[in-house]
Amino acid sequence: PGCAPYVEYVTDFVLPRATGMSKNVKTLPFASVADECRLINRAMEVVEAVLVRYVVPPMSEKKTFDEIKAQYSSNVNAARVELGLAPIISEIFCSAEDIDEEDMTAAIQDFRNEMIYSQEDGGMNAAGQMLEASFGKKVPFPKTPGFSILTNILSTNKGLLFKIIMKLLAEHGGANGVQECNKMISSESLARSLFRETPPNLASTKNSMDFHAQQRQNVLDEAAYKEALSTVQQSMLRPINPLLLISCSDGGCSDKNEKGASLDDAVLWRERTLVMSLRILCAAAAREEAFVQSVRNSTASLSIVPTLLFKGPIHGSMTHRFVDEHKINVSKMTQLLTSSSSALHRTNRSNEILPVIAEYVGYNACSLVNPQGIAASSFSIISYVSHGMTQAECIRSLCGDDINGVGLTRAFSKGLSLPVPDADDGANLRDVILDLILSNVGIDSNSSLNFSLMMLGLSGSRHNCFDVILDLVADVDFVMNPATSSAATKCFELIFRVSELGSRGNLPELARTHQLLLTEKLRRSNFWHSQAVRYMGERGGSASSILHEVSRYFRHDQGQDVKVTNRNNDVLHSIAWLLKGLAVETRSLMNVRGSARQNQFQSFIGLLLSHRD
């Protein structure tokens, strides 16, 4: 309670000026990109904290507080399962036990549009006079910060906060330009902050040097020289202090008394800004269904009146004395994101925001506590978009101008190859990527716009998830480790799905061609035989095969060691998918001529018959 003015100061004053999105107001000058990202990140942390703690009240006002908490838990579970936000669900929702009853009462009032009636006496201050001049005797009651922020993001006109987030994600080259913050961007921002409005170009420097030479030759006296040259232009004649471009963390400053700007901070604050921006989008997307429904079911005409007014006086005008009232009109996040990537704006790359977000799926942070925080948040947005659109619409929006999806496939293959964090309690990035591919690979469609076929390299992309899957299962520890055994099962299932695609009658011609190439690749590498021998063959001496060992210790009652039991279950499923793929390959070899293929066929039969027990 009472924090609304401070939140408005962040969203309506600090962020627009720091990002250059404020109309008719100059952008704040920064000494380096690290300073810029630091201020923006701190402001975004305020927005994220408010939004994560905001609970959309239920449409029925007759529910008790316990029923509201139960409904909130149900909404969280729906966001995890139905919207595909499982990787970051704990980051965008607070615990149901942390919900405050007083906050819920205030949140319910947001949808009533209650009024404050001004006093009849004449002792009204200037603020009261402004409100009365704008609204008369009835002034709309202020909304809670969570309501205001969510309305700003989901506004049909794309509110300022939504535009700021889009700009933050796309600037500096997106995912490919984060590391450049330590180099060119930092030096450029430093130079611009030193020279202010005088551009450090050749023309300005030449004029300054000419005046300086005339002064040294006594052609100009001191007064005329100072009059000709501004102090900023005089500073251009002196070199920039090189210590400002030295990273202290790299040992560049030998003297402890010397102070330099650490360039590594730029990447740190840039990455933190990115993860905050993506997390705010996910938090808004997770609440949009309940919020949009509550707004539509409200009997009142909802509007927002800011508690602070950031308007300077205008000479000869009285407009600054009136308070703006913003009518509420919201839409779903999917529409906002796709409209920014639609074909109407393809002439401007900056408007294609979904391809930019997709690039972050393969980004591994170097400065964050959770290196996959950015990748997991961006994947959650992609997963959310895919749940609310058709396959073709989703692919077009995610690919943008890259109609073959090369960049999208490369980003997902990078994300799939990222190492799984040790302290990973929830759904990790690798698992959810595999789940998304599996959910679409079985869809019957004769269109080439299939997400799973594209990710598996059947659209012709050299960098694809199928090659990463083969690299993963080549490591036996990946299959046998309890932490990754479930992911290994999904990998073997996808390998089987690709091998059986050849029997699908309506497979697109391009996908069929590349499916045959992948099948031939597996044959050349002797994949099926080597994998079958690894898990079904004896391991030397008296050691039994992995299949026998896992089967012997498998228990349905979960036993004492749940992790090992689950691992054994996963390994058995992996071997089952391997055998199904081996059956498909054996059947296809029966119709292939040539001694090499016949030898492979006989080898498969001999291997299977030797393990009949």
C-alpha positions as CSV (number, residue, x, y, z in Angstrom):
1,P,0.0,0.0,0.0
2,G,1.2,3.5,-0.9
3,C,3.9,2.3,-3.3
4,A,1.9,3.3,-6.5
5,P,3.7,6.8,-6.9
6,Y,7.1,5.1,-6.6
7,V,6.2,2.5,-9.2
8,E,4.8,5.2,-11.6
9,Y,8.1,7.1,-11.2
10,V,9.9,4.0,-12.4
11,T,7.6,3.1,-15.3
12,D,6.6,6.6,-16.5
13,F,9.8,8.6,-15.7
14,V,12.9,6.6,-15.3
15,L,12.5,3.9,-17.9
16,P,11.2,6.1,-20.8
17,R,14.1,8.5,-20.3
18,A,16.8,5.9,-19.8
19,T,15.7,4.0,-23.0
20,G,15.0,7.0,-25.2
21,M,11.3,6.2,-25.5
22,S,10.0,9.4,-23.9
23,K,8.5,11.8,-26.4
24,N,10.0,15.3,-26.7
25,V,12.5,14.5,-23.9
26,K,16.2,13.9,-24.3
27,T,17.6,10.5,-23.5
28,L,19.6,10.4,-20.3
29,P,23.4,10.5,-21.0
30,F,25.5,7.6,-19.7
31,A,29.2,7.3,-19.3
32,S,29.1,3.6,-20.5
33,V,26.7,1.0,-21.5
34,A,27.2,-0.6,-18.1
35,D,25.8,2.4,-16.4
36,E,22.9,2.5,-18.8
37,C,22.0,-1.2,-18.4
38,R,22.5,-0.9,-14.6
39,L,19.9,1.8,-14.2
40,I,17.5,0.0,-16.6
41,N,17.9,-3.3,-14.8
42,R,17.2,-1.7,-11.4
43,A,14.0,-0.2,-12.8
44,M,13.0,-3.5,-14.5
45,E,13.5,-5.3,-11.1
46,V,10.8,-3.0,-9.6
47,V,8.4,-3.8,-12.4
48,E,9.1,-7.6,-12.1
49,A,8.7,-7.6,-8.3
50,V,5.3,-5.9,-8.6
51,L,4.0,-8.1,-11.4
52,V,5.2,-11.4,-9.8
53,R,3.3,-10.5,-6.6
54,Y,0.1,-9.4,-8.4
55,V,-2.8,-11.8,-8.1
56,V,-5.7,-11.4,-10.6
57,P,-8.9,-11.5,-8.5
58,P,-11.6,-14.0,-9.4
59,M,-14.6,-12.9,-11.3
60,S,-17.0,-13.9,-8.5
61,E,-16.8,-11.6,-5.5
62,K,-18.5,-14.2,-3.3
63,K,-15.5,-16.4,-2.9
64,T,-13.7,-16.7,0.4
65,F,-10.1,-15.9,0.8
66,D,-9.2,-19.6,1.0
67,E,-11.1,-20.2,-2.2
68,I,-9.2,-17.4,-3.9
69,K,-5.9,-19.0,-2.9
70,A,-7.1,-22.3,-4.2
71,Q,-8.0,-20.7,-7.5
72,Y,-4.6,-19.0,-7.6
73,S,-2.9,-22.4,-7.3
74,S,-5.1,-23.7,-10.0
75,N,-4.1,-20.8,-12.3
76,V,-0.4,-21.5,-11.6
77,N,-0.7,-25.1,-12.5
78,A,-2.6,-24.2,-15.7
79,A,0.2,-21.8,-16.7
80,R,2.7,-24.6,-16.1
81,V,0.9,-27.3,-18.1
82,E,-1.4,-25.5,-20.7
83,L,0.8,-22.5,-21.5
84,G,4.2,-24.2,-21.5
85,L,5.7,-21.9,-18.8
86,A,7.1,-24.8,-16.7
87,P,10.8,-23.8,-17.0
88,I,10.3,-20.5,-15.1
89,I,7.0,-21.1,-13.2
90,S,8.7,-20.5,-9.8
91,E,10.2,-17.2,-11.0
92,I,6.9,-15.6,-12.2
93,F,4.5,-16.6,-9.4
94,C,4.7,-16.0,-5.7
95,S,3.6,-18.7,-3.2
96,A,-0.1,-18.9,-2.4
97,E,0.8,-18.6,1.3
98,D,2.3,-15.1,0.6
99,I,-1.0,-13.7,-0.7
100,D,-2.3,-10.9,1.5
101,E,-6.0,-10.5,2.1
102,E,-5.8,-6.7,2.1
103,D,-4.0,-6.8,-1.2
104,M,-6.8,-9.0,-2.7
105,T,-9.4,-6.5,-1.5
106,A,-7.6,-3.7,-3.2
107,A,-7.2,-5.8,-6.4
108,I,-11.0,-6.5,-6.5
109,Q,-11.7,-2.7,-6.3
110,D,-9.6,-2.2,-9.5
111,F,-12.4,-3.8,-11.5
112,R,-15.2,-1.6,-9.9
113,N,-13.9,1.8,-11.0
114,E,-14.8,3.4,-7.8
115,M,-14.8,7.2,-7.4
116,I,-13.4,9.7,-4.9
117,Y,-15.8,12.6,-4.2
118,S,-14.1,16.0,-3.7
119,Q,-14.9,18.1,-0.6
120,E,-17.3,21.0,-0.8
121,D,-15.1,23.4,1.2
122,G,-12.9,25.9,-0.5
123,G,-9.6,24.7,1.1
124,M,-8.5,22.7,-1.9
125,N,-4.8,22.5,-2.8
126,A,-3.3,22.7,-6.3
127,A,-3.4,18.9,-6.9
128,G,-7.1,18.8,-5.9
129,Q,-7.8,21.7,-8.3
130,M,-6.1,19.8,-11.2
131,L,-8.2,16.7,-10.5
132,E,-11.4,18.7,-10.2
133,A,-10.6,20.5,-13.5
134,S,-10.2,17.2,-15.2
135,F,-13.0,15.1,-13.7
136,G,-15.3,17.4,-11.8
137,K,-16.5,16.3,-8.3
138,K,-15.9,12.6,-9.0
139,V,-12.3,11.4,-9.4
140,P,-11.5,7.8,-10.3
141,F,-9.9,5.8,-7.5
142,P,-6.2,5.0,-8.2
143,K,-5.5,1.4,-9.3
144,T,-3.0,-0.9,-7.7
145,P,0.5,-1.0,-9.3
146,G,0.1,-4.6,-10.5
147,F,-3.2,-3.7,-12.4
148,S,-1.5,-0.6,-14.0
149,I,1.6,-2.5,-15.1
150,L,-0.4,-5.4,-16.6
151,T,-2.7,-3.0,-18.4
152,N,0.2,-1.2,-19.8
153,I,1.8,-4.4,-21.2
154,L,-1.4,-5.9,-22.5
155,S,-2.8,-2.7,-24.0
156,T,-4.1,-3.1,-27.5
157,N,-2.2,0.0,-28.6
158,K,1.0,-1.5,-27.3
159,G,1.7,0.4,-24.1
160,L,4.9,2.2,-23.5
161,L,6.2,-0.5,-21.2
162,F,5.6,-3.2,-23.8
163,K,7.5,-1.1,-26.4
164,I,10.4,-0.5,-24.0
165,I,10.7,-4.3,-23.4
166,M,10.7,-4.9,-27.2
167,K,13.4,-2.3,-27.6
168,L,15.6,-3.8,-24.8
169,L,15.4,-7.2,-26.4
170,A,16.3,-6.1,-29.9
171,E,18.9,-3.5,-29.3
172,H,22.7,-4.1,-29.5
173,G,22.1,-6.9,-32.0
174,G,20.0,-9.1,-29.8
175,A,21.5,-12.4,-28.5
176,N,24.5,-12.0,-30.9
177,G,25.5,-8.6,-29.6
178,V,25.6,-9.1,-25.8
179,Q,29.4,-9.9,-25.7
180,E,30.1,-6.8,-27.8
181,C,29.0,-4.6,-24.9
182,N,32.5,-4.9,-23.5
183,K,34.1,-3.6,-26.7
184,M,32.6,-1.2,-29.2
185,I,29.5,-0.2,-27.4
186,S,31.2,0.8,-24.2
187,S,33.7,2.9,-25.9
188,E,31.1,4.6,-28.1
189,S,28.8,5.4,-25.1
190,L,31.8,6.8,-23.2
191,A,32.8,9.0,-26.1
192,R,29.3,10.3,-26.6
193,S,28.9,11.1,-22.9
194,L,32.2,13.0,-22.8
195,F,31.4,15.1,-25.9
196,R,27.7,15.6,-25.2
197,E,26.1,17.3,-28.1
198,T,29.3,17.9,-30.1
199,P,29.8,14.8,-32.3
200,P,33.4,13.5,-32.1
201,N,33.8,13.5,-35.9
202,L,36.6,14.7,-38.2
203,A,34.9,18.0,-39.1
204,S,34.6,19.1,-35.4
205,T,38.1,18.1,-34.6
206,K,39.6,19.8,-37.7
207,N,37.9,23.1,-36.8
208,S,39.1,22.9,-33.3
209,M,42.7,22.1,-34.4
210,D,42.7,25.1,-36.7
211,F,41.6,27.5,-34.0
212,H,44.1,25.9,-31.6
213,A,47.0,26.4,-34.2
214,Q,46.0,30.1,-34.7
215,Q,46.0,30.6,-30.9
216,R,49.5,29.1,-30.6
217,Q,50.8,31.4,-33.5
218,N,49.3,34.4,-31.7
219,V,46.9,35.0,-34.5
220,L,44.0,34.7,-32.0
221,D,44.2,36.2,-28.5
222,E,43.0,34.2,-25.5
223,A,39.6,35.9,-25.4
224,A,38.9,35.3,-29.1
225,Y,40.1,31.7,-28.8
226,K,37.7,31.0,-25.9
227,E,34.9,32.7,-27.7
228,A,35.5,30.6,-30.9
229,L,35.8,27.3,-29.1
230,S,33.3,25.9,-26.6
231,T,34.7,24.0,-23.6
232,V,33.4,20.8,-25.1
233,Q,35.4,21.4,-28.4
234,Q,38.5,22.2,-26.3
235,S,38.2,18.9,-24.5
236,M,38.2,17.2,-27.9
237,L,41.8,18.3,-28.3
238,R,42.8,16.2,-25.4
239,P,42.9,12.4,-25.5
240,I,40.4,10.3,-23.5
241,N,41.9,9.0,-20.3
242,P,43.0,5.5,-21.2
243,L,42.3,4.2,-17.7
244,L,38.6,4.6,-18.5
245,L,38.9,1.8,-21.1
246,I,40.8,-0.6,-18.8
247,S,39.1,-3.5,-17.1
248,C,40.2,-3.6,-13.5
249,S,39.0,-7.2,-13.2
250,D,41.6,-8.2,-15.8
251,G,44.4,-6.7,-13.8
252,G,44.7,-3.7,-16.0
253,C,45.0,-1.2,-13.1
254,S,48.2,-1.9,-11.3
255,D,47.9,1.0,-8.9
256,K,45.2,0.5,-6.3
257,N,44.6,4.2,-6.2
258,E,43.8,4.3,-9.9
259,K,40.2,4.0,-10.8
260,G,39.0,2.5,-14.1
261,A,35.6,1.4,-15.5
262,S,35.2,-2.3,-15.5
263,L,34.1,-3.2,-19.0
264,D,32.9,-6.7,-17.8
265,D,30.1,-5.0,-15.9
266,A,28.4,-4.2,-19.2
267,V,27.8,-7.8,-20.0
268,L,26.6,-8.5,-16.4
269,W,24.0,-5.7,-16.4
270,R,23.0,-6.4,-20.0
271,E,22.3,-10.0,-19.2
272,R,20.3,-9.1,-16.1
273,T,18.3,-6.6,-18.1
274,L,17.5,-9.3,-20.7
275,V,16.4,-11.9,-18.1
276,M,14.2,-9.3,-16.3
277,S,12.6,-8.2,-19.6
278,L,11.8,-11.8,-20.7
279,R,10.6,-12.7,-17.2
280,I,8.2,-9.8,-17.2
281,L,6.7,-10.9,-20.5
282,C,6.2,-14.4,-19.2
283,A,4.6,-13.1,-16.0
284,A,2.2,-11.0,-18.0
285,A,1.4,-14.0,-20.4
286,A,0.7,-16.2,-17.4
287,R,-1.9,-13.8,-16.0
288,E,-3.5,-12.6,-19.3
289,E,-6.3,-15.1,-19.5
290,A,-7.7,-14.4,-16.1
291,F,-7.0,-10.6,-16.4
292,V,-8.7,-10.2,-19.9
293,Q,-11.7,-12.2,-18.7
294,S,-12.1,-10.1,-15.6
295,V,-11.8,-6.8,-17.6
296,R,-14.4,-8.0,-20.1
297,N,-16.8,-9.1,-17.4
298,S,-16.5,-5.9,-15.5
299,T,-19.8,-3.9,-15.5
300,A,-18.0,-0.6,-15.2
301,S,-16.1,1.3,-17.9
302,L,-12.5,0.9,-16.5
303,S,-9.9,3.6,-16.7
304,I,-6.6,4.5,-15.1
305,V,-5.7,7.9,-13.6
306,P,-2.0,8.3,-12.7
307,T,-1.1,9.4,-9.3
308,L,1.9,11.4,-10.6
309,L,2.0,13.8,-13.5
310,F,5.3,14.2,-15.4
311,K,4.4,17.2,-17.5
312,G,6.2,20.5,-17.5
313,P,4.4,23.8,-17.9
314,I,3.8,24.9,-21.5
315,H,3.9,28.6,-22.2
316,G,0.5,29.9,-23.3
317,S,-1.2,26.5,-22.7
318,M,-3.2,25.0,-19.9
319,T,-2.9,21.4,-21.0
320,H,-0.3,20.6,-18.3
321,R,-3.0,21.4,-15.7
322,F,-5.2,18.5,-16.7
323,V,-4.7,14.9,-15.6
324,D,-4.8,12.2,-18.3
325,E,-7.4,9.4,-18.0
326,H,-6.5,6.2,-19.9
327,K,-9.3,4.0,-21.0
328,I,-8.5,0.3,-20.5
329,N,-8.5,-1.9,-23.6
330,V,-6.4,-5.1,-23.4
331,S,-5.6,-8.0,-25.7
332,K,-3.6,-11.2,-25.5
333,M,0.2,-11.3,-25.5
334,T,0.1,-13.6,-28.6
335,Q,-1.6,-10.9,-30.7
336,L,0.9,-8.2,-29.5
337,L,3.9,-10.3,-30.3
338,T,2.8,-11.6,-33.6
339,S,1.6,-8.2,-34.8
340,S,5.1,-7.0,-34.2
341,S,6.4,-9.8,-36.4
342,S,3.7,-9.6,-39.1
343,A,4.4,-9.3,-42.8
344,L,3.2,-5.7,-42.8
345,H,6.4,-4.7,-41.0
346,R,9.0,-6.9,-42.7
347,T,10.7,-3.9,-44.2
348,N,11.9,-3.0,-40.7
349,R,13.9,-5.8,-39.0
350,S,13.4,-4.2,-35.5
351,N,9.7,-4.9,-35.7
352,E,10.2,-8.7,-35.9
353,I,10.4,-9.4,-32.2
354,L,9.6,-13.1,-32.1
355,P,12.7,-14.1,-34.2
356,V,14.8,-11.9,-31.9
357,I,13.3,-13.7,-28.8
358,A,13.8,-17.1,-30.4
359,E,17.6,-16.4,-30.8
360,Y,17.9,-16.2,-27.0
361,V,16.9,-19.9,-26.6
362,G,20.5,-20.8,-27.5
363,Y,22.1,-18.1,-25.3
364,N,24.2,-19.3,-22.3
365,A,24.8,-16.5,-19.9
366,C,28.3,-15.9,-18.5
367,S,27.5,-13.6,-15.6
368,L,24.2,-14.8,-14.1
369,V,23.8,-17.3,-11.3
370,N,21.6,-19.4,-13.5
371,P,23.4,-19.5,-16.9
372,Q,20.2,-20.7,-18.6
373,G,17.9,-18.1,-17.2
374,I,17.7,-16.1,-20.4
375,A,17.3,-19.2,-22.6
376,A,14.6,-20.7,-20.3
377,S,12.6,-17.5,-20.3
378,S,12.8,-17.0,-24.0
379,F,11.8,-20.6,-24.6
380,S,8.8,-20.2,-22.3
381,I,7.6,-17.3,-24.5
382,I,8.0,-19.4,-27.7
383,S,6.2,-22.3,-26.0
384,Y,3.4,-20.0,-24.9
385,V,3.0,-18.6,-28.5
386,S,3.0,-22.2,-30.0
387,H,0.1,-23.2,-27.6
388,G,-2.1,-20.4,-28.9
389,M,-1.5,-20.6,-32.7
390,T,-1.6,-23.0,-35.6
391,Q,1.7,-24.6,-36.7
392,A,1.9,-22.6,-39.9
393,E,1.2,-19.2,-38.2
394,C,3.7,-20.0,-35.4
395,I,6.5,-21.0,-37.8
396,R,6.0,-17.8,-39.9
397,S,6.1,-15.6,-36.9
398,L,9.1,-17.3,-35.4
399,C,11.1,-17.4,-38.6
400,G,10.3,-13.9,-40.0
401,D,12.3,-13.3,-43.1
402,D,14.3,-16.5,-42.6
403,I,11.7,-18.7,-44.4
404,N,13.8,-21.8,-44.1
405,G,14.1,-21.4,-40.3
406,V,17.9,-21.7,-40.2
407,G,18.3,-19.2,-37.4
408,L,15.4,-20.7,-35.4
409,T,16.8,-24.3,-35.8
410,R,20.3,-23.1,-34.8
411,A,19.1,-21.4,-31.7
412,F,17.1,-24.5,-30.5
413,S,20.0,-26.8,-31.3
414,K,22.3,-24.6,-29.1
415,G,19.7,-24.6,-26.3
416,L,19.4,-28.4,-26.5
417,S,23.2,-28.8,-26.2
418,L,23.5,-26.5,-23.2
419,P,24.6,-28.3,-20.0
420,V,21.9,-29.0,-17.4
421,P,22.5,-27.1,-14.2
422,D,23.5,-29.2,-11.2
423,A,20.9,-27.7,-8.8
424,D,18.0,-28.1,-11.3
425,D,14.8,-28.8,-9.3
426,G,12.2,-28.1,-12.0
427,A,11.8,-28.7,-15.7
428,N,15.2,-28.0,-17.3
429,L,15.6,-26.5,-20.8
430,R,16.7,-29.7,-22.5
431,D,13.6,-31.6,-21.3
432,V,11.1,-29.0,-22.4
433,I,12.7,-28.6,-25.8
434,L,12.5,-32.3,-26.4
435,D,8.9,-32.3,-25.2
436,L,7.9,-29.5,-27.6
437,I,9.5,-31.4,-30.5
438,L,7.8,-34.6,-29.5
439,S,4.4,-32.9,-29.2
440,N,4.4,-32.0,-32.9
441,V,6.4,-34.7,-34.7
442,G,3.3,-37.0,-34.9
443,I,1.1,-34.4,-36.5
444,D,-0.1,-35.5,-39.9
445,S,0.5,-32.6,-42.3
446,N,1.6,-32.3,-45.9
447,S,2.9,-28.8,-45.2
448,S,6.6,-28.1,-44.8
449,L,5.7,-25.6,-42.0
450,N,6.0,-28.2,-39.2
451,F,8.0,-27.2,-36.1
452,S,9.3,-30.6,-35.3
453,L,10.4,-31.5,-38.8
454,M,12.2,-28.2,-39.0
455,M,14.0,-28.7,-35.6
456,L,15.1,-32.2,-36.6
457,G,16.8,-31.0,-39.8
458,L,14.2,-32.2,-42.3
459,S,14.0,-28.7,-43.7
460,G,17.7,-28.7,-44.7
461,S,19.3,-26.8,-41.8
462,R,22.9,-27.9,-41.1
463,H,22.7,-27.0,-37.5
464,N,19.7,-29.0,-36.1
465,C,18.5,-30.8,-33.0
466,F,18.8,-34.3,-34.5
467,D,22.6,-34.0,-34.7
468,V,22.7,-32.8,-31.1
469,I,20.5,-35.8,-30.1
470,L,22.9,-38.2,-31.7
471,D,25.8,-36.6,-29.8
472,L,23.9,-36.9,-26.5
473,V,23.0,-40.6,-26.8
474,A,26.6,-41.4,-27.9
475,D,27.6,-40.9,-24.3
476,V,26.5,-43.9,-22.2
477,D,26.7,-41.8,-19.1
478,F,23.9,-39.5,-20.4
479,V,21.6,-42.6,-20.7
480,M,22.6,-44.1,-17.4
481,N,22.8,-41.0,-15.2
482,P,19.6,-40.6,-13.1
483,A,19.7,-36.8,-13.7
484,T,19.5,-37.2,-17.6
485,S,18.0,-40.7,-18.1
486,S,14.5,-39.3,-18.8
487,A,15.9,-36.9,-21.5
488,A,17.7,-39.9,-23.0
489,T,14.4,-41.7,-23.4
490,K,13.0,-38.8,-25.3
491,C,16.0,-38.7,-27.5
492,F,15.7,-42.4,-28.5
493,E,12.0,-41.9,-29.1
494,L,12.8,-39.0,-31.5
495,I,15.3,-41.1,-33.3
496,F,12.6,-43.8,-33.8
497,R,10.1,-41.2,-35.0
498,V,12.5,-39.9,-37.6
499,S,13.3,-43.4,-38.8
500,E,9.6,-44.2,-39.3
501,L,8.7,-41.0,-41.1
502,G,9.5,-42.7,-44.4
503,S,6.3,-44.7,-44.1
504,R,4.2,-41.6,-43.9
505,G,2.4,-41.0,-47.1
506,N,1.8,-37.3,-46.9
507,L,5.3,-36.3,-45.9
508,P,6.5,-33.2,-47.8
509,E,8.9,-33.9,-50.6
510,L,11.7,-31.9,-49.0
511,A,11.3,-33.6,-45.6
512,R,11.2,-37.0,-47.3
513,T,14.5,-36.3,-49.1
514,H,16.3,-35.3,-45.9
515,Q,14.7,-38.2,-44.0
516,L,16.4,-40.5,-46.4
517,L,19.7,-38.7,-45.9
518,L,19.4,-39.0,-42.1
519,T,18.6,-42.7,-42.4
520,E,21.6,-43.2,-44.6
521,K,23.7,-41.3,-42.1
522,L,22.6,-43.7,-39.3
523,R,23.5,-46.7,-41.5
524,R,27.0,-45.3,-42.4
525,S,27.8,-44.7,-38.7
526,N,26.5,-48.2,-37.8
527,F,24.3,-46.5,-35.2
528,W,21.7,-49.2,-34.7
529,H,24.1,-52.1,-34.3
530,S,26.5,-50.2,-32.0
531,Q,23.7,-49.0,-29.8
532,A,22.1,-52.5,-29.6
533,V,25.4,-54.1,-28.7
534,R,26.0,-51.4,-26.0
535,Y,22.8,-52.1,-24.1
536,M,22.2,-55.8,-25.0
537,G,25.6,-57.2,-25.4
538,E,27.8,-58.6,-22.6
539,R,30.4,-56.2,-21.2
540,G,33.3,-58.6,-21.0
541,G,34.1,-61.3,-18.4
542,S,31.1,-62.3,-16.3
543,A,29.4,-58.8,-16.4
544,S,25.9,-59.1,-17.8
545,S,24.4,-56.7,-20.3
546,I,23.0,-53.4,-19.3
547,L,19.5,-54.7,-20.2
548,H,19.8,-57.6,-17.9
549,E,21.3,-55.6,-15.1
550,V,18.6,-52.9,-15.2
551,S,15.8,-55.5,-15.6
552,R,17.1,-57.5,-12.6
553,Y,17.0,-54.5,-10.2
554,F,13.8,-53.0,-11.5
555,R,11.0,-52.7,-8.9
556,H,7.5,-51.5,-9.4
557,D,7.2,-50.4,-5.7
558,Q,9.9,-47.8,-6.3
559,G,12.0,-49.4,-3.6
560,Q,14.3,-47.4,-1.3
561,D,16.2,-45.5,-3.9
562,V,13.6,-43.7,-6.0
563,K,16.2,-42.1,-8.3
564,V,17.8,-45.4,-9.3
565,T,14.4,-47.0,-9.8
566,N,13.3,-44.2,-12.0
567,R,16.6,-44.4,-13.9
568,N,16.1,-48.1,-14.5
569,N,12.6,-47.4,-15.8
570,D,14.0,-44.7,-18.2
571,V,16.7,-47.0,-19.5
572,L,14.2,-49.8,-20.2
573,H,12.1,-47.3,-22.1
574,S,15.2,-46.1,-24.0
575,I,16.0,-49.7,-25.0
576,A,12.4,-50.3,-26.1
577,W,12.5,-47.2,-28.4
578,L,15.9,-48.5,-29.7
579,L,14.4,-51.9,-30.5
580,K,11.4,-50.3,-32.3
581,G,13.8,-48.2,-34.4
582,L,15.9,-51.4,-35.1
583,A,12.7,-53.1,-36.3
584,V,12.0,-50.3,-38.7
585,E,15.6,-50.4,-40.0
586,T,15.5,-54.2,-40.3
587,R,12.3,-54.1,-42.3
588,S,13.7,-51.4,-44.6
589,L,16.9,-53.4,-45.2
590,M,14.9,-56.3,-46.5
591,N,14.0,-54.4,-49.6
592,V,17.5,-52.9,-50.2
593,R,19.9,-54.6,-52.6
594,G,23.6,-54.8,-52.2
595,S,26.0,-57.0,-50.2
596,A,26.8,-54.3,-47.6
597,R,23.1,-53.8,-46.7
598,Q,22.5,-57.6,-46.7
599,N,25.4,-58.0,-44.3
600,Q,23.9,-55.4,-42.0
601,F,20.5,-57.2,-42.2
602,Q,22.1,-60.5,-41.2
603,S,24.0,-58.8,-38.4
604,F,20.8,-57.4,-36.9
605,I,19.1,-60.7,-37.1
606,G,22.0,-62.5,-35.4
607,L,22.2,-59.9,-32.7
608,L,18.5,-60.2,-31.9
609,L,18.5,-64.0,-31.9
610,S,21.4,-64.1,-29.6
611,H,19.4,-62.3,-26.9
612,R,16.2,-64.2,-27.0
613,D,16.3,-64.7,-23.2
